[in-house]
Amino acid sequence: MLVFRKKITSQKFKRKARRTLSSKFSKEKRNYVADTSAIINKFVSAMIKKGISGKIIIPNAVMAELENLANKGREEGFLGLEEISSFHKLKHKFPIKIFFEGTRPSEMQIKYARGGEIDALIREIARKNKAILITADLVQAKTAQAYNLQVLFLKPKHKQVKKRFWFWRK
């Protein structure tokens, strides 16, 4: 007997995967590790302004990733570096401390970054510090969850691009 399964679209699959992730945080002092995606999307400074307190750890792997993007002239790199610079101003107004930790990625880790090597460095810092991982990357969030790490997943808001037709439609 053949069993036919409904084909699930990528969007439906992602929506289903997000259901078990939390975007709620408490205002008690905690350790947090900021992922590259959370920094680029400016989620960390928004959370600081909303009341998180404690230690915010920026992995040196994240700094290396942002520096690499900026060196390539990519806007995300500059946005991320600017965002981290703003943390130093926020720490005077809010009960947070900023720390940089971990090693910079090796050549091998950079080469296999698409396979999750740099994300693994970031998760290891969260594990070592018993910290909550802040991310906007669904794969990073689900992987961290599989390793039984606490995750704060914040879905990025994508800008909708209007399609322009360079030809006449009938």
N, C-alpha and C positions, 0 to 999 in steps of 0.2 A: 504494500500500500504506500503510495506516495503522499507525502505531506508537503503542502505548499505554505510557505511563510510569506507574510506581507513584506514587501520591500519597504524599509524605512528610509526616508530621505535623510540627508546629512543634517539639515536644520532640525528635523524632528528628533534625531538621535542626540544632537547637542542640547536641545531643550530638555530632553529626558535626563541627560547627564548632569545638567545644572541643578536639578531638583534636590539632590542630596548635598549641595554645597550651601554654606551659610554666608550671608553678607551682613550679619548682625555682629556688633562688637559691644563690649562692656567698657565702662569708663574707669574700671579699676586698673591699677598699675600692672602692666604686663610687658613681656618682651615681644617685639615684632621684628620680622625680617621682611624687607621690602624687595620684591621682585622687579625686574626691569620694566615689565608691562605696567605695573601699578605706579611706578615713578613717572613713566612717559605719559600716562593718562591722568596724572596729577591727583590720584586718589589718596596718597599718603598725606599731603598737606591738607586736603579736604577733611580727612579723618582727624587730623590733629586739631583743626579748627572746631570740629564737632565734639571733641572731648576725650580722645584716647590719651592715655598717659603711660609713661614708662620709658623703656629703652627701645629705640628704633635702630636696628642694625642694617647697615648697607653693606652687602657683600662686595669685596673688591672685584669679584667677577662681574657684578653689575656695573661698577665703575669702568672696568675695562671694555665692557660691551658698549656703554654710552660713549666712551672716548673714541672707540673704533667707528661708531656711527657718525660722530661729529667730524672725525678726520676724513671721512668719506663725503662730507658735505650734506649729510642727511639731517633733516629737521628734527627727527626724533632724538638724535644724540644731543643736540643743543637744548631741546626742551627738557630732557632728563637731567642734564647737568645744571641747568638753571633751576629746576625743581629742587634738586639736592642743595643747591646754594641757598634757596629760600628756607630750608629747614633750620639753618643756623640763625636766621632772624626769628623764626617761630619759637625756637627753644628759650628765648628770653621772655616770651609772653605766655607760653604754655608749659605744663609740667612734663617735658620730654627731654631725653638725652639722646644724642646722636653718636653712633659708633660705626667705625668701618672695620670690617673683619674678614679674615680668610685670605687665601692666596689668589693671585691673578691666574687666569687660566693658562695652561701650558699650550705649546704648539699643537699637541695631539688633541687636547680638549677643544681648542678653537676649530681644528679641522673637522671634528665630529660634533660641533655645536648643534647642527640640525638634528642629530640623533639624541640630544638631550644631555650632553656632557656638562654644559655650563649650568643648566637647570639643576643637575644633580649636585653641583657645588653649592648652589643656593639652598637646596633642600637640606644638605648636610649641615649648614650653618644653623638653619632653623631647628634641626634635630638636636644639635649639640647645645644650643642655648634654651631648649624647651620653649621655643618661641612660636608665635602664630605667624604663618606665612601669608603675606598680603600679595595677591596676584590678580591679574586680569586675563591670565592665560588659562584657558579651560584645560588643556592637556597637563600643564604644570599643576593645576589645582587637583585634578583627578589622580595624578601620580602621587602627589603628596598625601592625599587622602588614603590611597592604597598603602602607603608607608605608615599610616596611622598618625600623621602629623595634623595639627590643628590648622585649618585653612580659612582665610577670609577671602572669598571670591567676589570680585566686583566686576560686573559685566561692562566692558567698554561700550560707549555710545559711538557708533560709526556714523560718520557724516554720509548722508545720502547724496550720491552724485547723480545729477540729472543727465540722462542720455541725450546726446545731441545727434540729430540725424543730419548727415551731410548729403543726403539724397532726398528726393521727394517721395513721400509715401502716397500710395493710391488709395 
